[in-house]
Amino acid sequence: MKRRDDDTQIELLIEKLRWLRLPGMANALRPLLEQASKRNLVVTDILHRLCDEEKQSRSAAAVARRIRDARFPQINTVDAFDFDFSPCRKKIRSRYLALHDMSFLQKGINPLFLGKPGTGKTFLSRALAYRSCQAQKRTVLVSAPKMLNDLAGAELHGAIDRVMRRYVRAELLVVDDFAVLAMDPTQAKLAFQVISERYDYRRATCITTNRPFKDWTKVFPDALNAQVIAERLTERAEVFVLEKGYRMANR
């Protein structure tokens, strides 16, 4: 009879923990109480363990939320990147891996990946974005055409402030294929606004591009616009130039 009463009390306590939105504690309570009786744990030990479980649960949920909000088309992790494939990859290894401590975010440093298609630019930028999510940082991963179309559509429908906030407030914004396709005046203006506001707030912007900075005037309708954007991206930057293409070599 006592066993049944104890089970009832535990179930009631679990329901209360869930009502209080403490899922880590709720899931850990029963097995922890069983361990407590076997190991003669004191109340403070049990409370510490319950708090640790809740902390881990919330941390895992926060990381999952950051990954979901970043909208990865594909998850890439740095351990899958072959740095030994070419001399240029070996050369950038230490500088690139140093970014994974995430201190560059506080300094507002922009990781810039330049090179021809198939050299690993997108992979490295996504791996960095994934690491940012693991550090529970607000992260947005988007292609340049998608971002500019989103902003142009929002401006047309009177929602530009809301959509602009998503791109400006992210602690790390990763823009794939930046300055690759020619922009019309509206797109160029919106690109300038995103980069300029992030520059003013010292927020890290990561881009990949297959065009050297000197050729950005071919993409932007205003050469001065292209120059200012390039200067604001490179003023505080880690530039990675990738040369030999992995995809072409595999073919």
Secondary structure, 3 states (H helix, E strand, C coil): CHHHHHHHHHHHHHHHHHHCCCHHHHHHHHHHHHHHHHHCCCHHHHHHHHHHHHHHHHHHHHHHHHHHHHCCCCCCCHHHCCHHHCHHHHHHHHHHHHHHHCHHHHHCCEEEEEECCCCCHHHHHHHHHHHHHHCCCCEEEEEHHHHHHHHHHHHHCCCHHHHHHHHHHCCEEEEECCCCCCCCHHHHHHHHHHHHHHHHCCCEEEEEECCCHHHHHHCCCCHHHHHHHHHHHHCCEEEEEECCCHHHHHC
